[in-house]
Amino acid sequence: MNKLSLVLIFVSVAAFACDSSGSGVTGQGGAGGQGGQGGQGGQGGSEPKCATPQEMLRCDKVLNIAHRGGRRIRPEHTLLAYDQALADGADILELDVHETSDGMLVVMHDATVDRTTDCTGLIKEMTFADLRNCDAGFNFSNDDGETYPYRGTGLVVPTMEEVFDRYPDTPFVIEVKQSDPSIVDHFVEVIREHGVEDKMTGSAFADSLLRELRTAAPEIPTNMGTNETFVFWGFSFSPLDPEYQPPAEFLQVPPQFDVGDRIVDVLHPGFVPRARELDMYVHVWTINDEEEMRFLIETYGIDGIMTDDPPLLTKVINELGVGD
């Protein structure tokens, strides 16, 4: 489905929601907005469950989810970044997965290696050996390009299996990025081989890809796709429809969404309470501003934040008392 179709669906749902609620949603999602009455955060489910990776996914706290391993702090999607993120207080590592031409599942956000390494080309057209020759720290700079401290330090693009082996006690949010050709069957095979099914959330934007993943591995919990989220968002303005059954347990959303002619607030006073009624969990992405982190936690009582800056989020969580 193309972007225009998604925009039209969102606008239609938005119009329905505003009509049925008697008020619009504009002005409720920014850091300075009024929003709803906040909760403590991390209230999805009923009891604190944080002892194992499986329990951490549904923990009664605000989860610190290291987006791409915390790419503000270390070169994204490298083992160095994941090590640092966990040391900085991250609870969950967020991964993106592609497949090389010779069938290795590797962790990288983009379909190409151009932005983060000294190589060029599509991952799906590269052999794993060629990919491993790329310097995964080449383009990282935290001083606007004045220095590149990790060039030539031996950082490589990791495989998904290497990540699982290195962090056996860590939960993951794993987004399947590649769709053509599909990597779902191989992805599920590796997940099962490493016993990660119940300590991860399978993630994607496309509803069709998520349906493929749920069919291949119904035991893997997933997020809701773009259109599925739009439908939930529309229902969240009205009394709970007893016939509505969410297709997934996790909502992973931005605070706002650009529908072309305007910005729509995804989060509103009824969004998280409706998720609570349905035993769902709300993770918000990608938040790197301290004021916005505080606003989202205090105003909406969300369950987790995906951030490029795990130490900053750890500071906020500790100061608000919504962690362990």
Beta strands, then each sheet from edge to edge (+ up, - down):
strand 1: 63-66
strand 2: 92-99
strand 3: 105-107
strand 4: 172-176
strand 5: 200-203
strand 6: 250-253
strand 7: 256-258
strand 8: 263-265
strand 9: 281-284
strand 10: 304-307
sheet 1: 3+ 2- 1- 10- 9- 6-
sheet 2: 3+ 2- 4- 5-
sheet 3: 7+ 8-
end
